[in-house]
Amino acid sequence: MEELAAQFHMLQAQMARFTAPTTHDAGAAIINTQRLVLPSLTCAPNSVPKPKGSAGGGQRGYHLKAAMGLTGHEGAKNNNMILATVRELVHAAQLDLSRPYRCVSAEDLSKIFVSARHIHSYLERFEGDWATAAIVKQFMSSARRYGKQMQYFGQADDNCNSNVM
């Protein structure tokens, strides 16, 4: 327990180095900060484990909004703010939306997760940032599908190693 408390204090000290962004593009201001070394957050006593399946409902999935506990009027407002923030962070990180989620570097995802937790402390309760990851996956999938429909991306393949522009 003492080790967890020490990790928590180290994390608080690192988060204190962030300055409150004053520009409209809050995501870019936080994304461009120095890289943080974060302790594992999976030991938190009130953490919410990832549900079985994948986000999106269906027979083997779960509904992300309900799994995050963001139901009702107040929950819907918080959900919309979190979704908007994560979308803004994805754009600020300049992720290639023509590529699938699995092609995103761990460093880029880490920056998005840290920034999202900094902006919305509600996200700290989810083990391993599964909720933020699901939001990023859904956004990237939707943007990629729309981009293909509108022929913005052309015929990009799913190979993460190729450099298709």
Protein Blocks (a to p, Z undefined) as FASTA:
>chain_A
ZZmmmmmmmmmmmmmmpccdfbfblmlmmmmmccdddddfklpfkbccddehjehijjkl
ccfklmnopgcjklmmmmmmmmmmmmmmmmmnopafkbcfklpcfklmmmmmmmmmmmmm
mlmmpghhlmmmmmmmmmmmmmmmmmmmnomnopadfbfkbccZZ
